Amino acid sequence: MSIFMAVLLFATGLFAGVANAIAGGGTFLTFGAMTLAGITPISANATSAIVQFPGYVTSAIAYLPEIRRHWREAVVLCIVSVIGALMGALLLLSLDNSSFRQLVPWLLLAATVLFAAGPWLRPKSSTESSAGNLSSVLCQGLVSIYGGFFSAGLGIMMLAVLGLTTGGSYHYMNALKNLLSVVVAFIAIVVFVSGGVVSWMAALVMIPGAAIGGYVGVHIARRVPQWLVRLLVVAVGTMLTGYYFFTL
């Protein structure tokens, strides 16, 4: 890996951490940078999961009080997420890079549209209710399969599903989303590492940047409007989508 590419990957990890702390969408950036560095799509997708994981953990820890209040529902959804993420990750490994590359532009398009629509998909209800009902369990299972296969836009998708299938304040939904993201990412990472598809050199370069960006992003969030960061992430997602559509 050249010094220029190492600096580019570190900077991308840094900005991805900032983006996740403010508005989300860091996977668009890490996935795009790694494919630009010549890393195969499956490996870039797997490595992105590892790069994003520390931020998921710290966010879940910050929401421990909300999680403890609804631990029974959280346990049910975590079990479902383990099964779904395992299915999604194994499905990814069953494909070769050529097959996955054919799916990438459509996955990026769907994730970009979902991310752009995020503010309108957030739950509005302030009445907390059980997140362990049948509809939330089934929907979370489907979302987890997607998350194990391709994680871009996963957080927004989870918030939308939880908002539609349960009640609750935004922080209640966000607490569950962060916890379930940890579970989905962890299972996917275990499968990807076992499958030998992780680019460890890229991961080691990007993880420190993502960790620093996640910390700095909290402070930047108080000064930079979320819509601006969201606009930049959507622009990156749109460019990546176009790139993959026209280079197949």
N, C-alpha and C positions, 0 to 999 in steps of 0.2 A: 504494500500500500504506500503510495507517495505521500509526502508531507502535505501537499495541497489537498489531497483527498481526505486525509486524516483530519485536517482543519475543517474542511467542509462538513464532514460527518459530525464532528464535535459541535460545530456551530448549529447544525440542523437539530441535533439532540437538545441543545440549549434552547432554541426557539420552540421546539416541540414541547418542552417542559413548561415554558412560559405560556404557550397557547393552551395547553391542557389546564393550567391553573386558572386561566382567565375565561376561556370559552370552550375548550376541548378541540379535538381535531388533530392532535399531534401525530397520529398514525399516518395521515396523508403526507406529512413532511418526512418522517423517517423512512417510510416505504419508498417514496419518490427518490430521496437522496441515495438510498442503497441500490436501487435499480440503476440510477445514473452512474454509480460506482462500479457497475458491472456485476453486481450480485444477482443471482437468479431470482425470479419472482417468488417462488416458494420459500427460499431461504430468506429473502427480504421480509416477507410476511411473518415468518417464524421469529426472526431476529427483532422485528418491531415489537412483538409481544413481550420479549424480555426487556427491551429498552423502556417500555411504558410501565412495567410491573411495579417498580419502587414507588412511583407516584400513586398508583392504585392503593398500595398498602398504607401510605401515609394519610391519604384521604379517608380511608376506612377507619383508621385509628382516631382521626379527628372527630368522627361521628359515632364513637363508641357509646355515648350516653343514649342516643336514639336507637342504636342497634340493640342494646341491652333491654330497652323497654319492650321490644317486639322480637325477642330472641326465638320464640317458638316458630313464628312465621318465617324468620330469617333462616332457621335450620332447614325447614321444608324446602324453601327456594334454593338453598345452597346444595341440597341433595340433587334436586332437579337440574341445577346448573352443572354439577359434576358430570351427570349422565349426558346432558346435551353437549357440553364442551368436548367431552371425550369422543362423541360421535362426529362432531364437526372437525376436530383435529385429525382423527383417523381418516376421515373422508378426504381431507387435504393431502395427506401422505399417500393416498391411493392414486393420486393423479401424478402425471409427469409435468415438467415445467411448461411444455408446449400446450398441454390441455388447460393448465391453470392460467396461462397467459391469455388464452381465448376468453376466459371468464373475467379476467381482471378489469377491462374497461367497463363491463356491465356492473360489476361489484362497486367500482369507484363511482360510476354514475349514480347508482342507487344511494351510496353512502353520502355523496356530495349533496344530492337533493334532500336527503334526510337531515343532514347537518344544517343546511340552509334553512330548512323548515323548523329547526329545533325550537326557537322561541314560541312558535305557535303550537308545538306538540307538548310543551311542559304541562304537568298537571295543575289544574286551577283549584281543585277542591281543598278545603282546609280541615275537613272532617276525617280523622284517622280511622281506618277500619282494617280488618284482617287482610294481610297480603297472602294468606295461605289458602284462599279459595280455589276452586277447580279451574276457573278461567285464568287466574294469574299463574297457576302452576303450569298449565298447558302452554300458555303464551311464553312464559319464561323458558320453558324447555325448547321451544322453537328459536327464541332469541339466542339461547346458549349454543345451539348448533351453529348458528351464523357466527357467533363470537369465537367459537373454536376454529372455524374455517377461515374467517376473515374479520378482523376486529374493527375496521374503520367504521365510525358512526355507531358503535355498540352502545356507548353511554346514552346517547340521545334516544336510541331505539328502546333501551331498557326503561328510561324515564317515561316515554310515551306509553309503553305497555303497562307499566305500573299505574300510570295515571288513568288509563282506561279501565283497568280491571280491579282497582282498589281506590279508596279515598286516601286522604292524607295531605299534610302540608308538603311544600317543596322539599324542606330539609328532611322530612321523614322518607320521602321517595328517594332523595339523593343519597341518604345514608344506606338504604337497601341497595341502590344502584352501585355504590362504591364497593360494598362488601361483595356483591355478586360478581363485579368486575374482577376482583382479586381471585375469586374461586375459578371463574372461567379462564382467566389468564394463566393461573397456576397449572391447571390441568392441561391446557394447550402447550405450555412450556415443557412440562414433563414429557408429553408425547413428542414434541418437536426435538427435544434434546435426545430422547431415546432413538428417534429416527435419523439423527445425525444431519439435520438440515439447517442448523444454526450457524451463522457466520460469527464466530466468537471474536475475531479481530474487530469487526465493525461494532459489535455489542460493547466491547471493552472501551472503545473510543467514545461511543455515544452515551453510555449510561451516566458517566460523570456530568456531561453537559445537560442531560435531561434532569438529573437530580438538582443541579444548580439552578436550572431554569424553573423548575417547579417551586423552589424556595423564593427566587427572585420574583416569579410571576405573581405571587400573592401581594407583594408590594406594588408591582406595576398595575395590578388590577384596580388599585385605588386611584390611579391617574389616567389610565388609557381606557377609553370606552370599549365595552365588549363588542359592540357592533363593528368596530374597526378591525379587531383581531379576527372576528368571525368572517368579515369580508375578505381578508387576506387568505384565510384557510380555505374558503370556498373558491377563491381564485386559483389557489394551488391545486385543489381537487379538480377543478374544471380543466386546467391545463394538463394534468396527468391523465384525465379521462380522454381528452382529445389526442394526447400523445399515443396512448395505447390503442385507440381506435384506428389511428392512421399509420401505425407502424406494425400492425399484425401481418 
